């Protein structure tokens, strides 16, 4: 056993039990079997474990989340983000954004202003939106922390950011507060796999997307349906894979 794994097992003490060939967490004061969902505040339960951390599932909104005890330090998180090759020179990265921009233009006509919420260290999306004639501002809690207060935008777009939220209800409400009346919220994040529309532990355990240590919350269509009702939005587009568009009904 590696030193890292030995330290981890020592840290959780008796919280682990062995069931067949799978490692699961037993209830303990540090790792309770039941805790509330950080999105809808409803009781959630242990779903599975892996990557030396525990995943909980909310049966109301469908969110799967990692317990705060397993979140990595902010400085490690930022270092991980900087490993990504996010630039205008990365053709694949630009192509990914352009596909989403074209969907926005198709379903959300007459967009003139936008906020890239969670833009990262290199605001590529801002440059691409402005080439399309959409005046764009940026916000990122780590790299561009000056939040545009008392301003709203025709479009608030968040790409590969929602999965990083430590306090998803707070962060999502912050993003939604910037959407103008009848404006749009666009979210790109990979939906976790389902089997017959039900969360499947086996499929989730094999899912590559959860292996990134900075990915700590995972969504499905059910989650965005709950969010739309809660925030007074309606879903106008959902590809059931990694992109959803919501319109403000206010």
C-alpha positions, 0 to 999 in steps of 0.5 A: 500500500502506498504512503498516500493510501495508507494515510488516507485509510488511517485518516478515515479510521473505521469509516470504511467497510468491505462489501464484496470487492467494493469499498464503501463508507460506513456511517461515522461522525465525520462521514455520515450516511445522510447529509443534505444536498448542497443544491436543494438542501434535501436529504441525500444518501451515499451513492458510491466511492472512488478516487479516494472520496465519497459521492452522495446522491440527492433523490429530489434534484438528482445532484451527485456531489463530493463531500467537502472533506474531499475537496482539494485545496484552492491552490491545488485547484488553480494549479490544475486549471492552469494545466489546461491548454485553453487558448485561441491557438487550440483548434479543438477548444475553439471548435467546442465553443463555436458549436455552443455559440451557434446553438445560442444564436439559434435558440436565443436570437438578438443577444447583444450582451453576455457574461462569461461566468467562470471564464478561467485564466484565458477568456477565449469565449469572450473573444469568440462572442465578441467576434459574433458582435456580442459585447462580453464581460468576464468573471472567474472567482479565481482569476477575474474576481471582480463581479459585475454588480448591479448589471444584467446581461442578455446571456450568462454563459458558463462552460465547464464551470458548474462541476467545480462549484463548492456551494452550487446553490449560491454560485448558480443563484449568483449567475442567474441574478445577472440574467436580464428579464427574458434573458438566457442562462447557458450551461455546459457541463457533462451530464452523468450517465444514467441507465433507463433514466436512473443513476447507475452506480456501475456506470458512474464508477466507470465514468471518466469525468468524475476522475478530475479532482476539481470536479465535485458536483455532477448534474443531470436533466432532472437537476436542471428541471429542478433549478428551472422551477426554483429560479423562475426559468424555463428550459428551452434547449437540452441536448441531454449530454452537456448543454442546456439553455434556460430562459428567465421568465421574469 
